[in-house]
Amino acid sequence: MPAPDHLNWLQECEAVTTDEGKQVVVYEFLHQPEAAVLSAWARHLRQHYCEDGMLDMLRSGTGLTRAQYLTNMLFPSATQKPGPSVRAGDFAEILVADFLEYVLNHWVPRWRYLDKATPNDSVKGTDVIGLQIAKDGIAAHDTLTTFEIKAKLTDGFATKPRLQHAVDDAAKDSLRQAFTLNSMKRRAAEKGDGERVQMVERFQCKPDRPFREQIGAAAVLHDGAFDVDEIKATLTAVHGDDDLLLLLVIRGQDLMTLAHNLYELAANEA
């Protein structure tokens, strides 16, 4: 499946080297007011919360239009706390999921938000997980990659550096990984996708079936919240084997405005 057009706006910048000597991959997200690209991206975002084929059935009996149902029942609120912060987090997670799938060539399940109890809740578990079967056919080269993602889509600096926060929380992913894999397998089984069931199963018992494991920490930042010195000060000693750590920053202008516009477009074009 070809990469969505909005990923063409990602431009790789010069990497930042931390004080520990770790490389941080940096991308600038140069989004443009291109109606067709934004419309396709909005549809892509909407599918994470509700498949279009299910929308009319789910809203039946509520008295709500499609746009109202999506806005009131599924999407994080644009104004009611903690909705805006949840919306920022969801937007950032979906963008990094796109990066993992289409730039790093993993299979990334997109079922994370389908079972949200309430729109303004954050989903528990690993933020983003992807699986990759090695092209060289060597099973030990198969890769499982997880990402912990923190967002700061508005101007100004966060009370805790976003990349450092992601690194710290990524250390917990080994505890959550088994639950996330089990959820992925169950969802694939419910959809009758035997191929994906087997793919997940391949990564469920590392001692019996060894594979490569990468732990990602990502920060998605408004340009005004991007500070090179803060990025350089990121510490990774909390990870026992930090050679497997992937450090990523995606920066851009007016990202919260972009997120709000996408959610509005996703609702109005449903």
C-alpha positions, 0 to 999 in steps of 0.5 A: 500500500502506498504511503499517504501523501501527507508524509511527503511533507516530512523532511529529514533534518540534520540529526542531533547528538545528545550529550551521551553521544546518542543520535536523535533523528529529526524531521520537520513537518512542512504541512501545506494547505492542499485540500485533496491531501488534507481530505485524504488525511482526515479520512485516514484519521477518522478510520482510527476511531470508526470504520466508515462502513460502521458509522451509520449503524453506530449512530442509528438511534442517537438522533445525531448526524455523522458529524455530530456523532463523530464529534460528540461520541468518538473524537477527543473534545477540542475544548473540554479538558482533558480533550485537547491534550488527548487530541494532541496525543492521538494526533501525534501517535497516529503520525508516528504510526504512519512514520513507523509503517511507511518510512520504517516499513512495519505492519502497524495495527490501527485498532487502538482507538476503536474501543475507547470507553469515552472520547476524552480518555487516553488509551492504555498500553504501548502507544505504537507497535509495529512488526516487520518480517525480515526480507532476508528470510532470517527469522532472528532478523524479524523486528518488533518496534515500539514507540512511546510518544509525547506531544507538545503541539502548542507554543512554549515549553513543557514542564518536563522535556517531551523527548526525555519523558518519552524515553522514561516511559518507553522503559515501561513498554516491556511490561505492557508489550505482552498485553498489547500483542495479545490485544492485537492477536484477539482483534485480528482473530475477530476480523478473521485475519489468520495471516495477522494472527500468525504474524503476532504469534511469531513475536509472543515468545522471544526465548523460543523464537528470537527476534530483534527488538527496537524501543522508540521514544518520540516527541512531536513538537510545535516549533516553538517548543523545540529546543536543541539544548533540551534535546541534547540533554536527553538521558537514556541510562534508564534503558539497560540496552540503549543501543536498541533505542530509537530517538525521534523528533518531529517538529512543525508550525501550528500543529495544534491548529492543524490537528483541530482542522483535521478532526473538523474535516474528518467529521464534516466529510464523513 
